[in-house]
Amino acid sequence: MIKAWGITDKGAVRPQNQDAYYLEVRPEGWAVGLVCDGMGGARAGNVASLLAVEQFTAALERLPDGPPEDPEALLAQASGEANEAVYQRARTDPDCRGMGTTMVAAVLVGEMSYLLNVGDSRAYHIDAEGIRKITRDHSLVEDMVRRGDITPEQARNHPQKNLITRALGTERQLRPDFFRQSVAAGEALLLCSDGLSNVVSDQEMLYEVLHGGPSEDCCRRLLDIALNRGAPDNVTCVLIQTV
């Protein structure tokens, strides 16, 4: 059995929420979750994230009944259509020029999850053994960490930590990464925008998912932690659990 919850908020500083998410547990026993964090200025970031979610979910609506036979192909198709929609809007609408969005998406079928990411929105796997970041940020500081130029601790406070190297909608050809992660009973996936991961530590996420209280309130608790610390960015998280 799968249960899922999500929340999004503009945070304590930004005048507008440029994050968007989608979450659905299908009656056939599978689930899909999606988080997008728009970029491109005050007038375009929210357009990019909402348009990406709309196009992604439109692809889901064409599915036949039952779990997808090839979840990775579904993620590739849906994200590709979202990329094309955002890319064309950015090219043809002067107010949206240069816009794009991150995307992290998960399809959970049985006890296996299939994930996609572009940008620096993240997916984590959480169980009794701990928390592990599944996705790899497409960002300048992540590249620096991989090269050994800076440590992960230095990356958290680096002045260029928000510079991403890939985004949906900025190029005609999308270059996502794909991952697979088993999610057994009692385990969870947490998807989030960097508005959460930049101010709430991995260990705090782990605690709230496993020990913080009712699962249905977990996303709200994580948001409250971010807000209490000033939440300088929009905050979005999605929790998907197998029970």
C-alpha positions in Angstrom: 0.0 0.0 0.0 1.2 3.5 -0.9 0.5 6.7 1.0 1.6 10.2 -0.1 1.4 13.8 1.0 2.8 17.1 -0.4 3.0 20.8 0.4 4.3 24.0 -1.2 4.7 27.5 0.2 6.3 30.8 -1.1 8.5 30.9 2.0 9.1 33.9 4.2 10.9 36.2 1.7 9.8 35.7 -1.9 6.6 37.5 -3.0 5.5 34.7 -5.3 5.7 30.9 -5.2 7.5 29.7 -8.3 7.5 26.0 -7.2 4.8 23.6 -8.3 4.2 19.9 -7.6 1.9 17.0 -8.5 1.1 13.9 -6.5 -1.2 11.1 -7.1 -1.7 7.6 -5.7 -3.5 5.6 -8.4 -6.2 3.2 -7.4 -4.3 0.4 -9.3 -1.7 0.6 -6.6 1.1 2.8 -8.0 2.1 6.4 -7.4 3.7 9.4 -9.1 5.2 12.5 -7.6 6.7 15.5 -9.2 8.4 18.7 -7.9 9.4 21.7 -10.1 11.2 24.9 -9.1 10.9 27.6 -11.7 13.5 30.1 -12.7 13.6 33.1 -15.0 12.5 36.1 -13.1 9.4 37.2 -11.2 7.1 36.9 -14.3 8.3 33.7 -15.7 9.5 31.2 -13.1 6.0 30.3 -12.0 4.9 29.9 -15.6 7.7 27.4 -16.3 7.0 25.2 -13.3 3.3 25.2 -13.7 3.5 24.5 -17.4 6.0 21.7 -16.8 3.6 20.1 -14.3 0.6 20.5 -16.6 2.4 18.9 -19.6 3.8 16.1 -17.5 0.5 15.2 -16.0 -1.2 15.4 -19.5 1.1 12.6 -20.5 0.0 10.5 -17.5 -3.7 11.0 -18.5 -3.1 9.2 -21.8 -1.9 6.0 -20.0 -4.1 2.9 -20.1 -5.5 1.6 -16.8 -3.0 -0.1 -14.6 0.6 0.5 -13.6 2.9 1.6 -16.5 4.7 -1.2 -18.2 7.9 0.9 -18.6 8.1 3.6 -15.9 11.4 5.0 -17.2 10.0 5.4 -20.7 7.0 7.1 -19.1 9.3 9.5 -17.3 11.3 10.2 -20.4 8.2 10.8 -22.5 6.4 13.0 -20.0 9.5 15.1 -19.1 10.3 15.5 -22.8 6.8 16.9 -23.6 7.1 19.2 -20.6 10.5 20.4 -21.9 9.2 21.1 -25.3 6.2 23.1 -23.9 8.4 25.3 -21.7 11.1 25.7 -24.4 8.5 26.9 -27.0 6.8 29.2 -24.6 10.2 30.8 -23.7 11.0 31.3 -27.3 7.7 32.8 -28.4 6.6 34.9 -25.3 8.9 37.9 -24.6 7.8 37.9 -21.0 9.0 34.3 -20.6 12.4 34.5 -22.4 15.1 32.6 -20.6 12.7 30.8 -18.2 13.2 27.2 -17.2 12.5 24.9 -14.3 14.1 22.1 -12.3 12.3 18.8 -12.2 12.5 15.8 -9.9 9.9 13.0 -10.5 9.3 9.6 -9.1 7.1 6.7 -10.2 6.6 4.0 -7.5 5.4 0.6 -8.7 5.3 -2.2 -6.1 8.5 -1.8 -4.2 10.5 -0.2 -6.9 10.8 3.5 -7.7 11.9 5.0 -10.9 13.2 8.6 -10.7 14.3 11.4 -13.0 15.9 14.7 -12.2 17.1 17.9 -14.0 18.5 20.7 -11.9 18.9 20.8 -8.2 15.6 19.6 -6.8 16.2 16.4 -5.0 15.0 12.9 -4.2 15.9 11.1 -1.0 15.4 7.5 0.2 14.6 7.1 3.9 14.5 4.0 6.0 15.5 2.8 9.5 19.1 2.7 8.4 19.2 6.4 7.5 18.7 8.9 4.7 20.4 8.9 1.3 20.3 11.4 -1.5 19.4 9.4 -4.7 19.7 12.2 -7.3 22.7 14.3 -8.2 22.4 18.0 -8.4 23.1 19.6 -11.8 24.8 22.6 -10.2 28.1 24.4 -10.2 28.8 23.5 -6.5 28.0 19.8 -7.1 30.5 19.7 -9.9 33.0 21.3 -7.6 32.3 18.7 -4.9 32.8 15.9 -7.4 36.1 17.3 -8.5 37.2 17.6 -4.8 37.5 21.4 -5.0 35.2 21.9 -2.0 33.6 19.7 0.6 29.9 18.9 0.8 29.8 21.1 4.0 31.3 24.0 2.1 28.8 23.5 -0.7 25.9 24.2 1.6 27.0 27.8 2.2 28.8 28.5 -1.1 27.8 31.9 -2.6 27.2 30.2 -6.0 25.2 27.2 -4.7 22.1 28.3 -6.6 23.7 28.2 -10.1 22.4 25.2 -11.9 24.0 23.6 -15.0 20.9 22.0 -16.4 17.2 22.9 -16.4 14.0 21.9 -18.2 12.9 24.2 -21.0 16.2 26.0 -21.6 17.3 23.8 -24.5 15.5 21.9 -27.2 17.0 18.6 -26.0 16.4 17.6 -22.4 19.3 15.9 -20.6 17.8 14.2 -17.5 19.4 11.6 -15.2 17.5 8.4 -14.3 17.7 6.4 -11.1 16.1 3.3 -9.6 15.6 2.8 -5.9 13.8 0.0 -4.0 11.2 1.2 -1.5 10.2 -1.7 0.8 7.4 -1.5 3.4 8.1 1.1 6.0 10.5 3.1 3.7 9.9 6.4 2.0 10.8 8.8 -0.8 11.1 12.5 -0.1 11.1 14.9 -3.1 11.9 18.5 -2.5 13.0 21.8 -4.0 16.2 23.5 -2.8 14.1 25.8 -0.7 13.9 22.9 1.7 17.2 21.2 1.3 19.2 24.5 1.6 17.8 25.1 5.1 16.8 21.7 6.6 19.6 19.2 7.0 19.4 15.6 5.9 19.3 14.4 9.5 16.4 16.7 10.3 14.5 15.3 7.3 15.3 11.8 8.5 14.1 12.5 12.0 10.8 14.1 10.9 9.9 11.2 8.6 10.7 8.5 11.1 10.1 10.0 14.5 8.6 13.5 14.2 5.0 12.5 14.4 2.2 11.4 12.1 3.3 10.9 8.5 0.4 13.0 7.2 1.9 16.0 9.1 5.5 15.4 8.1 5.6 17.8 5.1 4.0 20.5 7.2 6.6 20.0 10.0 9.5 20.3 7.5 8.0 23.4 6.0 7.6 24.9 9.5 11.3 24.3 10.2 12.2 26.1 7.0 9.9 29.0 7.8 11.3 29.3 11.3 14.7 29.7 9.8 13.6 32.5 7.5 12.8 30.4 4.4 14.5 32.7 1.9 13.2 30.6 -1.0 10.0 28.8 -2.0 9.6 25.5 -0.2 8.1 22.3 -1.6 8.2 18.7 -0.5 6.5 15.5 -1.3 6.6 12.4 0.9 5.7 8.9 -0.6 5.6 6.0 1.8 5.0 2.3 1.4 3.2 0.7 4.3 
